[in-house]
Amino acid sequence: MTLRAELTVTRRSGFRLELDLPIAPGQVVALLGPNGAGKTTALRTLAGLLPVTEGSISLDDQVWDRPPSVFVAPEDRPVGVVFQDYLLFNHLSAVENVAFGLRARGTPRHEARERARTWLDTVGLREHHDTRPRRLSGGQAQRVALARALATDPGLLLLDEPLAALDASTRMSVRAELGRHLAAYPGHTLLVTHDPLDAMVLADTLVIIEGGRIVQQGPPALVARQPRTDYVAHLVGLNLYRGSAEGTVVTLDSGTLTVAEPVTGPVHVAFPPAAVSLHPEPPHGSPRNSWPVTVAGIEQHAHTVRVRLDGAPPVLADVTPATVADLHLAPGLRLCATVKATEITTYPS
Amino acid sequence: MTGRARAARRGRLPVVLAVPALIGLAFLIVPLAGLLVRAPWTSLGEQLFSEAVGQALLLSVVCASLATLVCLVLGVPLAWLLARANLPGRGVLRALVTVPLVLPPVVGGVALLLVLGRRGIIGEHLDAWFGISLPFTTAGVVIAEAFVAMPFLVISVEGALRGADPRFEEAAATLGASRWYTFRRVTLPSIAPGLVAGTVLCWARALGEFGATITFAGNFPGKTTTMPLAVYLALETDPGAAIVLSIVLLLLSVVVLVSLRDRWISTPS
């Protein structure tokens, strides 16, 4: 019960994508990479919109694409795709958009519309059944697109930058909601994104590609702690924790953090390693987030040094080579880490 | 300086352009105005509802509509082929499709006679096997009109198709829609404005068709004498009737133009 994609795609431009991508049922894999890395190409081969040059794609024991003999057309693959700009059909209402896939696959009109209505209710659009896509907000359109993709019960759900078209404020709530729907979805999910935050919050596994090749893969926390290339270090260089908020205090699995904006309930908190300062002694004065840490590892990147620190919570810090020298940084050294509350981003999970 | 004088200064047209522009405008409008001036207004109603006019008008509308139907059934798939299919030599095909657009209609009529005439390459067999003879029949009128008018529809629909985002068709495919289902439910609605504009243009062209019709279908009142043919005939015998028939055609053209402008051309949806 696994999606297997071992594929090579060669484009006329000379671009070559090589990918080995197993996805287990219920698993959310994020394909992360810079523009032109081949993320969208990979998604299009899985959807059947682009044939692979070599290799194969299969779900369970069904082969979808294996040159030269097998190619299952997109309309015959059990996939659902949420496109970057959603591509909702503007001449159809929200219900008709969601019912489209069911109707196309032969479900009678009445039943298709009933199921479409149920899906729209599930994604919280009870009020917008008969609204045309043009009249929906960005967040609502995204939810219609998700409902449309899920309505046909696909075995594979493909999300192409599903949050990229949203503004920052809607993005947080839509991201949290998308996370809930993905958790409830039993099939295989591939999320294509260039936003590390989306990837780390939504996915169980990160696959990072650069120039058509996988440079690193693994669980988000592991990839963030041990980036293998500068790009990955920069990309996933994010201290990300799950916790429970009460006013401006967030209680994490280990330790607590103080944030600037009061919130309540389960949250994610994140801050970049560059926001962490290291001091030999606990500093006097303002920083409210200050805790003892021990240096666990030091990695040199292009212009900065990433320091892995154990403590409550464990944390990553980016410092300059000069700081390394000043503090005589070495594994085992005891320091004090501080983070300004204003540097921490909080969003509901 | 007053505001009006300032506006006049800013808006002043160079004489070199203004004079030919006005002459051009007059050139287009004066003949039509002349038509209205010389109309036999007193006997207009009587002429308008005479049997000859009614017969020609009915035949024209029926034939133009049938020709448009033929163009839709054949032309829309052809436009789709030109816009979407991965054909070798697509540029050549597109050029061939547009030939009837610039071809003198009489030449089109002669070509149709050579192919579909009783001794024509195909017409010969039609006659021998099925006893069907197309020239000088009402069906011949429809064929001649369709031949001349179809490029208008094809060009218009193909342009709309090429302007439509093919990613919507991809989205439909990922939802399980076959290409035919996608064409009906996604592609056609998205090109509706272009399709309607093309259909109206095609109908108007078929309605006004003269050269190919008279060559291929001849001039038999009640059978192949459409409005333009009736106008030409009447000019010899009864100029008053020719003017009335012309005014009817002019009115139809204006109606077509207005419906196009208001609904599809000036405000693309």
Interface residues (C-beta under 8 A of the other chain):
Chain A: A47 G48 L49 A73 P74 E75 D76 R77 V79 G80 V81 F83 L87 F89 N90 H91 F100 G101 R103 A104 R105 R148 A149 T152 L158
Chain B: D165 R167 F168 E170 A171 A172 A173 T174 L175 G176 A177 S178 R179 Y181 R185 V186 P189 S190 A192
